């Protein structure tokens, strides 16, 4: 028959305790991994919605710029050419005032 010493029982307790600790740690890591995966998918959905919103805004800005440019072109076709700014051609000095 087998005879167990206290030393053998302590070693067995140590091995069992390490196994239980490892198992509980793995369970915690699996739960944390599942939470992170769910959070990652949620963030990806929010990001895709945000990108779609930005694309819609950009398309709206593009349409607005097209309308503004079309209005400018129509206005330039109807109006006379603008005179040059006065700073480009300053008035000559009056010889009588010298």
Secondary structure, DSSP 4 states (H G I P E B T S, - for coil): -----HHHHHHHHHHHHHHHHHHHHHHHHHHHHHHHHHHHHHHHHHHHHHHHHHHHHHHHHHHHHHHHHHHHHHHHHHSPPPPPPTTTSPPPPPGGG-
